[in-house]
Amino acid sequence: MNRAQGASELLRKRAERVLAGGVSSDARRLPNGTLFVDHARGAYLYDVDGNRYIDYVLGQGPALLGHAAGPVVEAVAAQAGRGISYSAQHRDEVELAEALARVVPSAEKVRFNSVGSEAVHGALRLARGHTGRGKVVKFEGHYHGWLDPVLYSVHPPVDAAGPARRPQLVPGTGGQQLSSAADVLLAPWNDIEALTELMERHGDDVAAVIMEPVLCNTGVIMPVEGYLRAVRDLCRRTGALLVFDEVITGFRLALGGAQEYLGVTPDLAVFGKAIAGGMQLSAFTGRAEIMDRISSGQVAHAGTFNAHPVAVAAARATLEVLERDRDDLYPRVFRLGALLADGLREAARQAGVPLVVTGPGPMIQTYVTESDDVRDYRDFAATDLAASARLHGLLMDRGVNIVPRGLWFLSTAHTEADVHETVAAAADALRALGTGR
Ligand SMILES: Cc1ncc(COP(=O)(O)O)c(C=O)c1O
């Protein structure tokens, strides 16, 4: 089955002449073919060749209300007409911060940035400034943006990564400022004994323990029962701040993010992606006594575009819908995700493909693996990643767009009919994968 790709191919050739690697973000280099989007609306993407895709990438997560959601588009247009960027204070940033303080359990005070990587940077600097300590614990397989101090051991080659329970820090890129490695300690996730041992050795130097509270950059993996609470207690005992990177889970898993959904409150939290319906806005939030290190001038934080008026308007419109309709919207997205997961499982069973589907609903993950227990990076790395990449291509050819590593984001714009159409396309793709294996 082949998509029309003539216009995309022409653009790919032009892009390769002028964009390094042909793309503007490494994540857009697809394992199969190219995708040049012409426009997007609701649950659909349309490419420059006129192909329609049911979209489960949603701009890597942000379009929780679907693409070009009416209230967001209206808010953006109205604000653009009133001034695009002031780099000055405005009423909407105060009202947005008030909304965050209302809905996010850990958020007493807020600072805004533009993208997730920046807000992570702000939170970790603040953690160091507050505790007077230098080190940060991160977990293998967790992604916190593309900046040097955290770009370690996201998807390291397993043969270079040391023993699973005492993983070694592996740099993420050429050109990385490797002096930052001295300030990063690495732990396996979902393993409280391993973290406790690490904290016994280094706890006095640790400013922050940062994690994705539901791991979404390495499969979609829930914390095991009691794990987050145990990490919370360990941080309290050792004086390290617990930082939840909710750039994916924020507003998606629940209005108050994973911290609301899982009932564990961090000291600081970072948000991005779904906060602003597709505009570039991020935030870090936390307890007032910590956040006030910034206002007292002890910890610096700045940015020309912080609390950008158009992005803030988009976020206000998004939160207004989510807050007003939360009792309807969230259960619906969970239900649709479960319907999709069940349909994919059944389609895989019929095709004889060992597909494991996990995730709470607003995001789900498909792995090609015989194992039924994926609980950390090493388990993820042991799945058939090449088959997952092939499945991504087979789905694209059938009008379904997912994140190539097997991640699917749901939006409030998806319908049951979309899910049924997706499952039918996936059944065909899985049959093709099964016969090609
Ligand atoms: C959990 C998490 N944190 C941070 C980031 C970085 O956000 P951004 O790409 O907006 O800089 C991402 C991006 O995918 C992410 O998934």
The ligand as a MOL file (V3000), in Angstrom:
LIG
                    3D

  0  0  0     0  0            999 V3000
M  V30 BEGIN CTAB
M  V30 COUNTS 16 16 0 0 0
M  V30 BEGIN ATOM
M  V30 1 C 9.2720 14.7720 29.5850 0
M  V30 2 C 9.8610 15.8500 28.7360 0
M  V30 3 N 10.5620 16.8320 29.3230 0
M  V30 4 C 11.0970 17.8410 28.6160 0
M  V30 5 C 10.9580 17.9000 27.2540 0
M  V30 6 C 11.5600 19.0310 26.4860 0
M  V30 7 O 10.5560 19.8590 26.0160 0
M  V30 8 P 10.8030 20.7800 24.7140 0
M  V30 9 O 10.9620 19.8540 23.5550 0
M  V30 10 O 9.5760 21.6170 24.6410 0
M  V30 11 O 12.0370 21.5650 24.9920 0
M  V30 12 C 10.2430 16.8970 26.5990 0
M  V30 13 C 10.0770 16.9170 25.1390 0
M  V30 14 O 9.6460 15.9920 24.5040 0
M  V30 15 C 9.6880 15.8430 27.3530 0
M  V30 16 O 9.0070 14.8360 26.7800 0
M  V30 END ATOM
M  V30 BEGIN BOND
M  V30 1 1 1 2
M  V30 2 1 2 3
M  V30 3 2 2 15
M  V30 4 2 3 4
M  V30 5 1 4 5
M  V30 6 1 5 6
M  V30 7 2 5 12
M  V30 8 1 6 7
M  V30 9 1 7 8
M  V30 10 2 8 9
M  V30 11 1 8 10
M  V30 12 1 8 11
M  V30 13 1 12 13
M  V30 14 1 12 15
M  V30 15 2 13 14
M  V30 16 1 15 16
M  V30 END BOND
M  V30 END CTAB
M  END
